[in-house]
Amino acid sequence: MSFTISRSGERVQLTRPNLNYNIDDIAHSLAHQNRYNGHTIVPYSVAQHCCLGAQYVKHKGFGPRSVLRALLHDAAEAYMGDIISPVKSMMPPALLEAERRLMMDIFVWAASGLPLEDEPLTDKMMDEIDQALFLSERRALFPPGTDWGDDDVPPPMTFRIEAWSPMVAKSEFLKIFRTHSLRS
């Protein structure tokens, strides 16, 4: 079986492109999944993480396609789950590729009809933003002095992270999506 059933009852293929996605299903799922396997001092959702990334990209002057790219960079997790980095590093390449293809499929669906941008957000830029978010999140969401096994470099993002409820995270995710996509 290479599909899952979404909250709305729709069948979503995991290994081949879907013709349509339900953004409410994606927002709902991500708003109810905690990052870091829930080991933060307060619940912190994948949806909020994605919203903060999208807000950062918008603040840096990128256009709607790039904001959507940041918002949806973890969208495949709505169907495949949030897998923490140490486990993801041990996953077989075929599973990582399936996740990457699903994420790109969702983005292509969401960005359909939007004009291309002169300076789009690249994969490398998104990885750097994701890393900056991680550095900010670990300072805000874990006890002070937590040993991460590396040098605690000050994060480049200076905003304060206050955890949102699942309802707020879903609402903010949908608001950003509807502001930047031609889909509803």
ABEGO torsion letter per residue (X at the ends): XABBBBAAGBBBBAABBBABBBAAAAAAAAAABBBGGGABABBBBAAAAAAAAAAAAAAAGBBAAAAAAAAAAAAAAAAAEBBBAAAAAABBAAAAAAAAAAAAAAAAAAABGBBBBABBBBAAAAAAAAAAAAAAAAAAABBBGBBAGBBBBBBABABBBBBBBAAAAAAAAAAAAAAABABX
